[in-house]
Amino acid sequence: MNITANDLATKRCKPCEGNMPPLSPAEITMLMQQLEGWEFFEKVIRKDYSFKNYYQTMAFVNAIAWISHREDHHPDITVGYNKCSVEYTTHAVSGLSENDFICAAKIDTLFEI
């Protein structure tokens, strides 16, 4: 399967049920290759974004909020004056799901605009 970040960004998140297993290490490795600049830590993927000022930072965070609401999949976001960090994990599966990677790709597409 050859999935690109653009392919991930066009997908929609699926509801997660607690009985679903988290992604395997091989699946995580494959999906991480489709994202640029994201880091993997145990059960979390994370990326830092930099901006010129607070206004741009907050505009980006608000756009993430819109994507999160639309996909019903929400990251942890840490905000500073000209930077923010975004972390995804799927609590329902106690690890990573494809939804984490779909949302990460959507955010990266947003950042390119």
mmCIF file of the C-alpha atoms, coordinates in Angstrom:
data_MODEL
# 
_entry.id   MODEL 
# 
loop_
_atom_site.group_PDB 
_atom_site.id 
_atom_site.type_symbol 
_atom_site.label_atom_id 
_atom_site.label_alt_id 
_atom_site.label_comp_id 
_atom_site.label_asym_id 
_atom_site.label_entity_id 
_atom_site.label_seq_id 
_atom_site.pdbx_PDB_ins_code 
_atom_site.Cartn_x 
_atom_site.Cartn_y 
_atom_site.Cartn_z 
_atom_site.occupancy 
_atom_site.B_iso_or_equiv 
_atom_site.pdbx_formal_charge 
_atom_site.auth_seq_id 
_atom_site.auth_comp_id 
_atom_site.auth_asym_id 
_atom_site.auth_atom_id 
_atom_site.pdbx_PDB_model_num 
ATOM 1   C CA . MET A 1 1   ? 0.000   0.000  0.000  1.00 0.00 ? 1   MET A CA 1 
ATOM 2   C CA . ASN A 1 2   ? 1.485   3.335  -1.059 1.00 0.00 ? 2   ASN A CA 1 
ATOM 3   C CA . ILE A 1 3   ? -0.387  6.072  0.808  1.00 0.00 ? 3   ILE A CA 1 
ATOM 4   C CA . THR A 1 4   ? 0.812   9.656  0.524  1.00 0.00 ? 4   THR A CA 1 
ATOM 5   C CA . ALA A 1 5   ? 0.154   12.483 2.980  1.00 0.00 ? 5   ALA A CA 1 
ATOM 6   C CA . ASN A 1 6   ? -2.208  13.965 0.404  1.00 0.00 ? 6   ASN A CA 1 
ATOM 7   C CA . ASP A 1 7   ? -4.156  10.673 0.343  1.00 0.00 ? 7   ASP A CA 1 
ATOM 8   C CA . LEU A 1 8   ? -4.368  10.724 4.135  1.00 0.00 ? 8   LEU A CA 1 
ATOM 9   C CA . ALA A 1 9   ? -5.586  14.326 4.077  1.00 0.00 ? 9   ALA A CA 1 
ATOM 10  C CA . THR A 1 10  ? -8.504  13.395 1.819  1.00 0.00 ? 10  THR A CA 1 
ATOM 11  C CA . LYS A 1 11  ? -9.722  10.603 4.116  1.00 0.00 ? 11  LYS A CA 1 
ATOM 12  C CA . ARG A 1 12  ? -12.254 11.059 6.905  1.00 0.00 ? 12  ARG A CA 1 
ATOM 13  C CA . CYS A 1 13  ? -11.857 9.843  10.465 1.00 0.00 ? 13  CYS A CA 1 
ATOM 14  C CA . LYS A 1 14  ? -13.877 6.818  11.514 1.00 0.00 ? 14  LYS A CA 1 
ATOM 15  C CA . PRO A 1 15  ? -15.489 6.467  14.942 1.00 0.00 ? 15  PRO A CA 1 
ATOM 16  C CA . CYS A 1 16  ? -13.203 4.553  17.298 1.00 0.00 ? 16  CYS A CA 1 
ATOM 17  C CA . GLU A 1 17  ? -14.572 1.828  19.471 1.00 0.00 ? 17  GLU A CA 1 
ATOM 18  C CA . GLY A 1 18  ? -12.780 0.629  22.576 1.00 0.00 ? 18  GLY A CA 1 
ATOM 19  C CA . ASN A 1 19  ? -12.571 -2.913 21.201 1.00 0.00 ? 19  ASN A CA 1 
ATOM 20  C CA . MET A 1 20  ? -10.356 -1.834 18.265 1.00 0.00 ? 20  MET A CA 1 
ATOM 21  C CA . PRO A 1 21  ? -6.638  -2.559 18.590 1.00 0.00 ? 21  PRO A CA 1 
ATOM 22  C CA . PRO A 1 22  ? -4.120  0.277  18.231 1.00 0.00 ? 22  PRO A CA 1 
ATOM 23  C CA . LEU A 1 23  ? -1.962  0.354  15.119 1.00 0.00 ? 23  LEU A CA 1 
ATOM 24  C CA . SER A 1 24  ? 0.934   -2.088 15.045 1.00 0.00 ? 24  SER A CA 1 
ATOM 25  C CA . PRO A 1 25  ? 4.543   -0.838 15.017 1.00 0.00 ? 25  PRO A CA 1 
ATOM 26  C CA . ALA A 1 26  ? 4.770   -1.741 11.294 1.00 0.00 ? 26  ALA A CA 1 
ATOM 27  C CA . GLU A 1 27  ? 1.613   0.234  10.495 1.00 0.00 ? 27  GLU A CA 1 
ATOM 28  C CA . ILE A 1 28  ? 2.896   3.212  12.491 1.00 0.00 ? 28  ILE A CA 1 
ATOM 29  C CA . THR A 1 29  ? 6.228   3.104  10.666 1.00 0.00 ? 29  THR A CA 1 
ATOM 30  C CA . MET A 1 30  ? 4.469   3.046  7.289  1.00 0.00 ? 30  MET A CA 1 
ATOM 31  C CA . LEU A 1 31  ? 2.173   5.946  8.157  1.00 0.00 ? 31  LEU A CA 1 
ATOM 32  C CA . MET A 1 32  ? 4.978   8.006  9.730  1.00 0.00 ? 32  MET A CA 1 
ATOM 33  C CA . GLN A 1 33  ? 6.738   7.903  6.355  1.00 0.00 ? 33  GLN A CA 1 
ATOM 34  C CA . GLN A 1 34  ? 3.778   9.783  4.881  1.00 0.00 ? 34  GLN A CA 1 
ATOM 35  C CA . LEU A 1 35  ? 4.148   12.709 7.295  1.00 0.00 ? 35  LEU A CA 1 
ATOM 36  C CA . GLU A 1 36  ? 6.920   15.266 7.358  1.00 0.00 ? 36  GLU A CA 1 
ATOM 37  C CA . GLY A 1 37  ? 8.335   16.538 10.627 1.00 0.00 ? 37  GLY A CA 1 
ATOM 38  C CA . TRP A 1 38  ? 6.131   14.499 12.938 1.00 0.00 ? 38  TRP A CA 1 
ATOM 39  C CA . GLU A 1 39  ? 7.759   12.524 15.753 1.00 0.00 ? 39  GLU A CA 1 
ATOM 40  C CA . PHE A 1 40  ? 6.568   9.301  17.344 1.00 0.00 ? 40  PHE A CA 1 
ATOM 41  C CA . PHE A 1 41  ? 6.773   8.801  21.124 1.00 0.00 ? 41  PHE A CA 1 
ATOM 42  C CA . GLU A 1 42  ? 5.279   5.559  22.473 1.00 0.00 ? 42  GLU A CA 1 
ATOM 43  C CA . LYS A 1 43  ? 1.527   6.196  21.950 1.00 0.00 ? 43  LYS A CA 1 
ATOM 44  C CA . VAL A 1 44  ? 1.701   9.768  20.568 1.00 0.00 ? 44  VAL A CA 1 
ATOM 45  C CA . ILE A 1 45  ? 2.659   11.570 17.363 1.00 0.00 ? 45  ILE A CA 1 
ATOM 46  C CA . ARG A 1 46  ? 3.787   15.183 17.760 1.00 0.00 ? 46  ARG A CA 1 
ATOM 47  C CA . LYS A 1 47  ? 4.846   18.156 15.672 1.00 0.00 ? 47  LYS A CA 1 
ATOM 48  C CA . ASP A 1 48  ? 5.936   21.724 16.451 1.00 0.00 ? 48  ASP A CA 1 
ATOM 49  C CA . TYR A 1 49  ? 4.888   24.635 14.230 1.00 0.00 ? 49  TYR A CA 1 
ATOM 50  C CA . SER A 1 50  ? 6.427   28.141 14.170 1.00 0.00 ? 50  SER A CA 1 
ATOM 51  C CA . PHE A 1 51  ? 4.790   31.416 13.147 1.00 0.00 ? 51  PHE A CA 1 
ATOM 52  C CA . LYS A 1 52  ? 5.645   35.111 12.766 1.00 0.00 ? 52  LYS A CA 1 
ATOM 53  C CA . ASN A 1 53  ? 3.395   36.292 15.578 1.00 0.00 ? 53  ASN A CA 1 
ATOM 54  C CA . TYR A 1 54  ? 0.634   35.458 18.038 1.00 0.00 ? 54  TYR A CA 1 
ATOM 55  C CA . TYR A 1 55  ? -2.159  36.276 15.587 1.00 0.00 ? 55  TYR A CA 1 
ATOM 56  C CA . GLN A 1 56  ? -0.913  33.713 13.042 1.00 0.00 ? 56  GLN A CA 1 
ATOM 57  C CA . THR A 1 57  ? -0.422  31.154 15.797 1.00 0.00 ? 57  THR A CA 1 
ATOM 58  C CA . MET A 1 58  ? -3.984  31.597 17.047 1.00 0.00 ? 58  MET A CA 1 
ATOM 59  C CA . ALA A 1 59  ? -5.437  31.558 13.524 1.00 0.00 ? 59  ALA A CA 1 
ATOM 60  C CA . PHE A 1 60  ? -3.713  28.204 12.970 1.00 0.00 ? 60  PHE A CA 1 
ATOM 61  C CA . VAL A 1 61  ? -4.964  26.854 16.309 1.00 0.00 ? 61  VAL A CA 1 
ATOM 62  C CA . ASN A 1 62  ? -8.516  27.936 15.470 1.00 0.00 ? 62  ASN A CA 1 
ATOM 63  C CA . ALA A 1 63  ? -8.259  26.188 12.098 1.00 0.00 ? 63  ALA A CA 1 
ATOM 64  C CA . ILE A 1 64  ? -7.103  23.035 13.914 1.00 0.00 ? 64  ILE A CA 1 
ATOM 65  C CA . ALA A 1 65  ? -10.156 23.367 16.168 1.00 0.00 ? 65  ALA A CA 1 
ATOM 66  C CA . TRP A 1 66  ? -12.398 23.453 13.087 1.00 0.00 ? 66  TRP A CA 1 
ATOM 67  C CA . ILE A 1 67  ? -10.742 20.353 11.600 1.00 0.00 ? 67  ILE A CA 1 
ATOM 68  C CA . SER A 1 68  ? -10.963 18.588 14.975 1.00 0.00 ? 68  SER A CA 1 
ATOM 69  C CA . HIS A 1 69  ? -14.652 19.363 15.290 1.00 0.00 ? 69  HIS A CA 1 
ATOM 70  C CA . ARG A 1 70  ? -15.355 18.249 11.717 1.00 0.00 ? 70  ARG A CA 1 
ATOM 71  C CA . GLU A 1 71  ? -13.423 14.979 12.133 1.00 0.00 ? 71  GLU A CA 1 
ATOM 72  C CA . ASP A 1 72  ? -14.501 14.445 15.769 1.00 0.00 ? 72  ASP A CA 1 
ATOM 73  C CA . HIS A 1 73  ? -10.880 13.699 16.639 1.00 0.00 ? 73  HIS A CA 1 
ATOM 74  C CA . HIS A 1 74  ? -9.115  16.143 18.923 1.00 0.00 ? 74  HIS A CA 1 
ATOM 75  C CA . PRO A 1 75  ? -5.402  16.751 19.580 1.00 0.00 ? 75  PRO A CA 1 
ATOM 76  C CA . ASP A 1 76  ? -3.644  18.166 22.594 1.00 0.00 ? 76  ASP A CA 1 
ATOM 77  C CA . ILE A 1 77  ? -2.311  21.593 21.636 1.00 0.00 ? 77  ILE A CA 1 
ATOM 78  C CA . THR A 1 78  ? 0.268   23.668 23.497 1.00 0.00 ? 78  THR A CA 1 
ATOM 79  C CA . VAL A 1 79  ? 0.332   27.318 22.432 1.00 0.00 ? 79  VAL A CA 1 
ATOM 80  C CA . GLY A 1 80  ? 3.020   29.983 22.786 1.00 0.00 ? 80  GLY A CA 1 
ATOM 81  C CA . TYR A 1 81  ? 3.433   33.454 21.295 1.00 0.00 ? 81  TYR A CA 1 
ATOM 82  C CA . ASN A 1 82  ? 4.760   32.294 17.916 1.00 0.00 ? 82  ASN A CA 1 
ATOM 83  C CA . LYS A 1 83  ? 4.602   28.517 18.136 1.00 0.00 ? 83  LYS A CA 1 
ATOM 84  C CA . CYS A 1 84  ? 2.355   25.618 18.915 1.00 0.00 ? 84  CYS A CA 1 
ATOM 85  C CA . SER A 1 85  ? 2.815   21.899 19.448 1.00 0.00 ? 85  SER A CA 1 
ATOM 86  C CA . VAL A 1 86  ? 0.209   19.397 18.317 1.00 0.00 ? 86  VAL A CA 1 
ATOM 87  C CA . GLU A 1 87  ? -0.063  15.881 19.727 1.00 0.00 ? 87  GLU A CA 1 
ATOM 88  C CA . TYR A 1 88  ? -2.360  13.101 18.601 1.00 0.00 ? 88  TYR A CA 1 
ATOM 89  C CA . THR A 1 89  ? -3.251  9.819  20.256 1.00 0.00 ? 89  THR A CA 1 
ATOM 90  C CA . THR A 1 90  ? -6.455  7.796  20.305 1.00 0.00 ? 90  THR A CA 1 
ATOM 91  C CA . HIS A 1 91  ? -7.543  7.314  23.894 1.00 0.00 ? 91  HIS A CA 1 
ATOM 92  C CA . ALA A 1 92  ? -10.260 4.798  22.939 1.00 0.00 ? 92  ALA A CA 1 
ATOM 93  C CA . VAL A 1 93  ? -7.602  2.338  21.711 1.00 0.00 ? 93  VAL A CA 1 
ATOM 94  C CA . SER A 1 94  ? -4.863  3.388  24.160 1.00 0.00 ? 94  SER A CA 1 
ATOM 95  C CA . GLY A 1 95  ? -2.469  4.082  21.300 1.00 0.00 ? 95  GLY A CA 1 
ATOM 96  C CA . LEU A 1 96  ? -2.452  5.336  17.743 1.00 0.00 ? 96  LEU A CA 1 
ATOM 97  C CA . SER A 1 97  ? -5.168  4.875  15.133 1.00 0.00 ? 97  SER A CA 1 
ATOM 98  C CA . GLU A 1 98  ? -5.350  5.867  11.492 1.00 0.00 ? 98  GLU A CA 1 
ATOM 99  C CA . ASN A 1 99  ? -7.412  8.882  12.635 1.00 0.00 ? 99  ASN A CA 1 
ATOM 100 C CA . ASP A 1 100 ? -4.299  10.384 14.229 1.00 0.00 ? 100 ASP A CA 1 
ATOM 101 C CA . PHE A 1 101 ? -2.463  10.259 10.911 1.00 0.00 ? 101 PHE A CA 1 
ATOM 102 C CA . ILE A 1 102 ? -5.430  11.528 8.912  1.00 0.00 ? 102 ILE A CA 1 
ATOM 103 C CA . CYS A 1 103 ? -5.724  14.591 11.146 1.00 0.00 ? 103 CYS A CA 1 
ATOM 104 C CA . ALA A 1 104 ? -1.963  15.168 11.145 1.00 0.00 ? 104 ALA A CA 1 
ATOM 105 C CA . ALA A 1 105 ? -1.976  15.176 7.321  1.00 0.00 ? 105 ALA A CA 1 
ATOM 106 C CA . LYS A 1 106 ? -4.940  17.584 7.260  1.00 0.00 ? 106 LYS A CA 1 
ATOM 107 C CA . ILE A 1 107 ? -3.109  19.967 9.580  1.00 0.00 ? 107 ILE A CA 1 
ATOM 108 C CA . ASP A 1 108 ? 0.051   19.808 7.476  1.00 0.00 ? 108 ASP A CA 1 
ATOM 109 C CA . THR A 1 109 ? -2.032  20.648 4.392  1.00 0.00 ? 109 THR A CA 1 
ATOM 110 C CA . LEU A 1 110 ? -3.509  23.597 6.273  1.00 0.00 ? 110 LEU A CA 1 
ATOM 111 C CA . PHE A 1 111 ? -0.037  24.799 7.281  1.00 0.00 ? 111 PHE A CA 1 
ATOM 112 C CA . GLU A 1 112 ? 1.053   24.833 3.619  1.00 0.00 ? 112 GLU A CA 1 
ATOM 113 C CA . ILE A 1 113 ? -1.691  27.295 2.644  1.00 0.00 ? 113 ILE A CA 1 
# 
